[in-house]
Amino acid sequence: MMAQRLQTIEQGNHIIAVYPNKDEKFNEAFAFLKDGLQRNEVIVLTTTDLTKDEIRYRMMNEWDVDVAELESRGDIIIKTTEDLYFPDGIPNIQRTKAVWCTLVENCLGKGKRGIRVFGDMTAFFKNGFTKELLEYESCLEQRFNFPAIGICAYDSKDIEIMTLEQIGQLKQHHNPVWMEDY
């Protein structure tokens, strides 16, 4: 199921995906990002559910690539969700959008095809930023008008505590929507 749906994505997709557990989440994350690397895209993984070293180790072993070299060139970017979305302790939408703009410009400037992001949203919930997360998602396009593909990854336990209205809001700003039961 998951491998199949990854074949249907294209540039501009702003995807929401809900995962029942960490294994499924990261199996898809690594397949999605490996594909991006092979397509000459800059790849970004943000999460707090794995350490940076765990991520590097898995990339090295499963992809057989020199992660340190690719990171130093900026082809692989690994950040905690906090680092990227709320480095000052509070989410700042304008700041985050500026970071994405800069990343896209940089990767196009280096002759890359675009950027591919797997963003794990769990940390927003852990830090009590559900409202801020919804505001952020709501100001993003359903389809990016720049060469990017993003998967916004949600844990099912976090979706289950949201209201139908909140879930509707998330669905409205993503396409495709990969949530079976909500």
NORTA-V161668 format. One record per helix or strand of 2 or more residues. SS is the DSSP state (H for helix, E for strand). FROM is the first residue (numbers start at 1). LEN is the number of residues. If there is no record, write none. Layout:
SS;FROM;LEN  SS;FROM;LEN
This chain:
H;2;5  E;13;7  H;22;17  E;41;6  H;52;12  H;67;6  E;76;4  H;81;5  H;93;17  E;114;7  H;122;5  H;130;9  E;148;8  H;156;4  H;164;9  E;177;2
